[in-house]
């Protein structure tokens, strides 16, 4: 597990875990060397507030249909964009990953660059109150937390989305009217 004080190099490698008590809105990201970040979900506002161990704060918030942004001081610096029902792009200034569901059970996901897996995220069979992260390469903390936000709380990004007809949402063919 590595954790640096500079946002550009705040990364996770090896094994980490996101966990919360059942029905809690408070989450803790820990590694072998201890806490890395805390996240508090605000379900009615559909966002999560993240605090890193160095005191840095940022927010994970929906930004329309199928987009979640990481925002620090009102400036977006990373995002998750829905490409399909079980496929997302997680990108920032210095990284870009595909987040893809592994199998039909829905609790196992992979962060990939092309076809190469760089990290796996595994929820327990009944809930996402515990999410195990195994990263073979250094992965930015924000990428892991964006992945958590969209796989563990998918209803939040949709809840604040503008109400578009299903056929007008990204990834769906438009319906023809004659």
C-alpha positions as CSV (number, residue, x, y, z in Angstrom):
1,X,0.0,0.0,0.0
2,X,1.4,3.4,-0.9
3,X,0.0,6.8,-0.1
4,X,1.6,10.1,-1.0
5,X,0.7,13.6,0.1
6,X,0.5,15.0,-3.4
7,X,-2.8,14.5,-5.3
8,X,-1.0,13.5,-8.5
9,X,0.6,10.5,-6.8
10,X,-2.0,9.5,-4.2
11,X,-2.2,5.9,-5.1
12,X,-3.2,2.5,-3.8
13,X,-1.2,-0.6,-4.7
14,X,-1.6,-4.0,-3.1
15,X,-4.7,-4.6,-1.0
16,X,-7.0,-2.1,0.5
17,X,-10.6,-2.2,1.8
18,X,-13.6,0.2,1.8
19,X,-16.0,-0.6,4.6
20,X,-18.9,0.7,6.5
21,X,-21.3,-0.5,9.1
22,X,-24.7,-1.8,7.8
23,X,-27.0,1.2,7.0
24,X,-24.2,3.7,7.7
25,X,-23.3,6.6,5.5
26,X,-19.7,6.7,6.7
27,X,-17.1,4.8,4.9
28,X,-13.4,4.2,5.6
29,X,-10.7,3.3,3.0
30,X,-7.8,1.5,4.7
31,X,-4.7,-0.2,3.6
32,X,-2.0,-2.2,5.3
33,X,-0.5,1.0,6.8
34,X,-3.9,2.3,8.1
35,X,-6.6,4.7,7.0
36,X,-6.3,6.4,3.6
37,X,-9.6,8.3,3.3
38,X,-13.0,8.7,4.9
39,X,-16.1,9.2,2.8
40,X,-19.5,10.4,4.1
41,X,-22.5,9.8,1.8
42,X,-25.3,12.3,1.7
43,X,-28.1,10.3,0.1
44,X,-30.6,13.1,-0.2
45,X,-28.1,15.4,-1.9
46,X,-26.7,12.4,-4.0
47,X,-23.1,13.1,-3.3
48,X,-20.2,11.8,-1.1
49,X,-17.7,14.0,0.8
50,X,-14.2,12.5,0.9
51,X,-11.5,13.5,3.4
52,X,-7.9,12.1,2.9
53,X,-5.6,11.5,5.8
54,X,-3.6,14.7,4.9
55,X,-6.8,16.8,5.4
56,X,-7.6,17.3,1.7
57,X,-11.3,17.4,1.0
58,X,-13.2,16.7,-2.3
59,X,-16.7,15.7,-3.3
60,X,-18.0,12.9,-5.6
61,X,-21.2,14.2,-7.2
62,X,-23.5,13.4,-10.1
63,X,-23.3,15.6,-13.1
64,X,-26.2,14.5,-15.4
65,X,-27.1,11.1,-16.6
66,X,-24.3,8.6,-16.2
67,X,-21.6,11.0,-15.0
68,X,-20.0,11.3,-11.6
69,X,-17.3,13.9,-11.0
70,X,-14.7,14.3,-8.3
71,X,-14.6,18.0,-7.4
72,X,-12.1,19.9,-5.3
73,X,-12.7,23.6,-4.5
74,X,-15.5,23.6,-7.2
75,X,-13.0,22.4,-9.8
76,X,-13.7,18.9,-11.4
77,X,-10.5,16.8,-11.6
78,X,-11.7,13.3,-12.4
79,X,-14.9,11.7,-13.6
80,X,-16.7,8.4,-14.1
81,X,-18.8,8.2,-17.3
82,X,-21.3,5.4,-18.0
83,X,-20.6,3.6,-21.2
84,X,-23.1,0.7,-20.7
85,X,-25.0,-1.0,-17.9
86,X,-21.9,-2.7,-16.6
87,X,-19.1,-0.6,-18.2
88,X,-17.8,2.8,-17.1
89,X,-14.8,5.0,-18.0
90,X,-12.9,6.3,-14.9
91,X,-10.6,9.2,-16.0
92,X,-8.6,12.1,-14.6
93,X,-5.8,14.3,-15.7
94,X,-3.1,11.6,-15.6
95,X,-5.1,8.4,-15.9
96,X,-7.9,6.6,-17.7
97,X,-9.4,3.2,-16.9
98,X,-12.3,1.0,-18.0
99,X,-14.4,-0.2,-15.1
100,X,-16.1,-3.4,-16.2
101,X,-18.3,-5.9,-14.3
102,X,-16.7,-9.3,-14.0
103,X,-19.4,-11.9,-14.4
104,X,-23.1,-11.6,-13.9
105,X,-23.2,-11.5,-10.1
106,X,-22.5,-7.8,-10.0
107,X,-20.3,-7.7,-7.0
108,X,-17.0,-8.2,-8.8
109,X,-15.6,-5.4,-11.0
110,X,-12.2,-4.8,-12.8
111,X,-10.3,-1.7,-13.5
112,X,-8.5,-2.2,-16.8
113,X,-6.3,-0.4,-19.3
114,X,-7.2,-1.9,-22.6
115,X,-7.5,-5.6,-21.8
116,X,-5.0,-5.6,-18.9
117,X,-6.5,-5.7,-15.5
118,X,-4.8,-3.2,-13.0
119,X,-7.2,-3.7,-10.1
120,X,-10.2,-5.7,-8.9
121,X,-13.0,-4.6,-6.6
122,X,-15.0,-7.2,-4.9
123,X,-18.1,-6.7,-2.8
124,X,-19.4,-9.3,-0.4
125,X,-22.3,-11.5,-1.7
126,X,-25.0,-9.6,0.1
127,X,-23.9,-5.9,0.1
128,X,-21.2,-3.5,-0.7
129,X,-20.6,-2.6,3.0
130,X,-17.2,-4.2,2.5
131,X,-15.3,-3.7,-0.8
132,X,-11.9,-5.3,-1.2
133,X,-9.5,-3.7,-3.6
134,X,-6.5,-5.5,-5.0
135,X,-4.3,-3.4,-7.2
136,X,-1.4,-4.9,-9.1
137,X,-0.3,-1.4,-10.2
138,X,-0.5,1.9,-8.4
139,X,-4.1,3.2,-8.9
140,X,-5.1,6.7,-7.9
141,X,-7.3,6.9,-4.8
142,X,-9.8,9.0,-6.7
143,X,-10.2,6.3,-9.3
144,X,-11.0,3.7,-6.6
145,X,-13.5,6.0,-4.9
146,X,-15.2,6.9,-8.2
147,X,-15.5,3.2,-9.0
148,X,-17.0,2.6,-5.5
149,X,-19.5,5.5,-6.0
150,X,-20.9,4.1,-9.3
151,X,-20.9,0.4,-8.4
152,X,-22.1,0.6,-4.8
153,X,-24.5,3.6,-5.2
154,X,-25.7,3.5,-8.8
155,X,-29.0,5.0,-8.0
156,X,-27.4,8.2,-6.7
157,X,-26.0,9.4,-10.1
158,X,-29.4,8.7,-11.7
159,X,-31.5,10.3,-9.0
160,X,-30.2,13.8,-9.9
161,X,-30.0,13.3,-13.6
162,X,-32.3,15.4,-15.8
163,X,-35.4,13.5,-16.8
164,X,-34.8,12.4,-20.4
165,X,-36.8,10.0,-22.3
166,X,-35.0,6.6,-22.2
167,X,-34.3,6.7,-25.9
168,X,-32.3,10.0,-25.5
169,X,-29.9,8.8,-22.9
170,X,-26.3,8.2,-23.9
171,X,-25.7,4.7,-25.3
172,X,-29.3,4.4,-26.5
173,X,-30.5,4.8,-30.1
174,X,-32.9,7.7,-30.6
175,X,-36.4,6.8,-31.5
176,X,-37.6,7.8,-34.9
177,X,-40.7,9.8,-35.3
178,X,-42.4,10.2,-38.7
